[in-house]
Amino acid sequence: MNLDQELTINTTKDLWSYLASTDKTIVMYGMGNGADKIISVCDRFGIEVSDFFASDGFVRGHSFHGKRVLSYSEVKSKYSTENLIVLLSFASSLPDVLENIKKIASECELYAPDVPVCGETLFTYDFYESNKSSFNLARSLLFDEESKRIFDNTVLYKLTGRISYLFSAESDKDTVYRELLRSDEINCYADLGAYNGDTIRELLNYSETLSYAVAFEPDRRSFRKLSEYAESETRIGELLPLHAAAWSEDTVLSFSNEGNRNSGLFAKGKVEDISARALDSVLDGRGVDYIKFDVEGAEAEAIKGCKKTIAHYRPKLLVSIYHRSEDIFALPLMLAEMCPDYKFYLRRYPYVPAWDLNFICIPN
């Protein structure tokens, strides 16, 4: 793959087309919200899922979609592994879980279907073809070869579901913090999507100069944990937890409180009204030198709410670009227009599926 040229896709068949045409038996590894999303897509394409299984230690006689959940050992006894396709239906970054996934992939034909966290747009070959010029333009923004390698492998994974592409698109977190973000120079931080304060704690492992942080978190249960952490954290002079969603303006929006990754402005389920704030409004002229955006599909709106801060203070930016199928090109193109003299990088931490994909913007 020539990293200096446009991305080349050597297939016209995406994972869904392949699954719809295969005669092999298809089983699903995992249950829950992720499995429900994949089943919905399978139904749309006429793809039959024959069984569901869990890791051997997690089978307790329960059922899912009307079928008894099997163990992996039972699946191998029931079906020939040569004629078996396994669809991974959960997400994980835990090393032992990733190793188990690799083990199953060595024994069976395994795919991790890419379904969007937010929105209904599916990453198919037709989607790629219809947005090919945008993909190539976003790729051309990337400053180094590692970024282009990650971009290429991520797109290939999203089309094919092959986890080998994911393992070829991983970055070292220490290097990101120390060499790209230069965390030792970060004094003021805005954490948009702070969860329970985990990324603030992470940043403090690399920065001894952090003196101020404002942390947005709309989920009620996560915000409670964030507030408890803020009260106990003594390494930051001022840590302001804010029970609000990051948005383009100050308003009130509907939000699904789930206490996990299923929470969000666009999530389905029980919703409640939540305060939404623009970072420009919260800071009210105060500067920050680093902003992290991980707001479950609301990244574009959150970026709009930071326009004045970005233009005046030129902070470093780290933006999640994996929640929506179009994020991988739409958010980079948006940021390139806002920050024409920045350098742009793409980094991805170990995760299955293609989560923790971050577009990093560094001012010259």
Secondary structure, DSSP 8 states (H G I E B T S, - for coil): --TTS------S--HHHHHHH--SEEEEE--SHHHHHHHHHHHHHT----EEEE-GGG--S-EETTEE-EEHHHHHHHS-GGGEEEEE-S-B--HHHHHHHHHHHHHSEEE-----SSSS----HHHHHHTHHHHHHHHHTB-SHHHHHHHHHHHHHHHH--HHHHHTS---HHHIIIIIS-GGG--EEEEES-TTTHHHHHHHTT-S---EEEEE---HHHHHHHHHHHHH--SSSEEEEE-SEE-SSSEEEEEE--SSTT-BTT--SSEEEEEEE-HHHHHTT---SEEEE--TT-HHHHHHTTHHHHHHH--EEEEE--SSTTHHHHHHHHHHHH-TTEEEEEEE-S-BSS-SEEEEEEE-
